[in-house]
Every structure is written in structure tokens, then in C-alpha cells.
Amino acid sequence: MPIPKPREEEKESEFIGRCMSDEIMLKDYPDQKQRAGVCYLQWREKDKMARGEGKGVGNEPVGDGGTTVCICPDCSNEMPHVKGRPCNEHQCSKCGAYMIGK
């Protein structure tokens, strides 16, 4: 029952056409007006939905995963993790070794 999501660089007309003809959408939303409404809503909401902001089932949010601190395996120097950039892309400011997640 997954509703199609717009792809990067996909134009609105391309997404709506793909969404409207999706096999699961045709089964779950046989009424064309309802299916169109769901597809257009997906398109309008595409920029609002970011990772971790979806609708859950009432449990506590699980967060984004990963670490909040990068640590040097050689000298134990620590630095805050930069979201979206792996620790192993950072070099330790003290000894130059590549950092790892704590």
C-alpha cells in the first residue's frame, strides 16, 4: 500500500501520470478523483516530508540514527558529528587521523 513519492528532478506532470497509473494506487484508490487527490497531495507535500518527519503509530520518535560525536581512534580527540557527513570524512585536528563514530 505504499503511495508513490516524487523522484528527484521529476516534473509534476510526470509524477502525477506515474502515480495515477501505479498498480497499487489503481487497486487501493479505484475512484479516479480520489486517486488524483492523493497523488496531488503527495506532490504538494514532497518538500515538507523529510527523514524522520513521517507519521508514526504513536511511539516515541526513533531519531535519525548514527552518532552525535566523532572520535579519533588514535588520540581520542572528540568533535561533534556533522549531520549528513560521515565521521570518516573528517580528520582529527590534533593528529590528522580519520575520525570514527563514537
N, C-alpha and C positions, 0 to 999 in steps of 0.2 A: 503494500500500500504506500510506497514512497512516492511523494509528489516530485516531479522533475524540478530541478533547480537550474537557473540560468547559468550558462557557461561563460567563462572569461571571453571577452570580445564578441559574444553572441548578441545580435541585434534583437530588438523587441519582437519584430515580426517573425524572425527565425525561431525564437524561443516559443512564442505563442503557437506557431504551427506545429512544432515538435511536441509541445505539451498537450495540445488538443488531440493529436493523433497517437499519443502514447497508449500502448496496450492496456496498462494498468489503469490509466485515467479513464479510458473508454469503459472499462469494466466497473470501476468504482463510482464514476460520475456519468452515467448514460445520458442524462439530460444535458444537451449541448450548452444551454445558458449557464447551468450550474458549473459545468466543467470550465467554460470560458471565465467565469468569475474566479474560480480557484486559480487558473493559470495567470490571469491578470494580477491577482493578489500576490502570487509568487513573484511576478516581475516587479511590482511596486515595492515589495519588501526585500528585494535582493541585496540592497546595500545596508539594510538595517540588521540583517542576521549575520552576526559574527560568531566565531567559535565560542562555545560556552554560553551563548545567549538564547539558545533554543528553549522550547517549552519542555520541561521535565515532567515527572509524575509526582511532584510534591516532596521529593527527598532533598537533602542538603546538596548544594552545588558541589561538583567534584573538582572544580578548578581547571586549570589549563595543563596540569601535569608538569613533569620536569622538575627542575630545581630552581631555587631562588638565589643560590650562591655558587660561584665558580671558585675552585681551589687549585692551587699549584701542587702537583704531585711531588715536586722536588723540594720546595721550601715551605709549603703550607700557607703561602700568602693567599688571602681571600679577596674576592671582588664581587659586587652584586651581578647577578645574571641579567643580561640584556634580552628581553623577550624577543623571540624571533631570530636570535643569533646564537648558535651553539657555543658552549663554553670552549670547545676545542678550536674555535677560530680566534680566540684571544690568547695573547702571550703574556706571561707573568711580567709585571713591571719591575720586579726585583731581580729575577734570574733569567728571564727570557724563555722558559719552558712553556709549552702549551698547557692551558688550563683544562680541568675536567669538572664535571658536575659533582657537587657535594651530596 
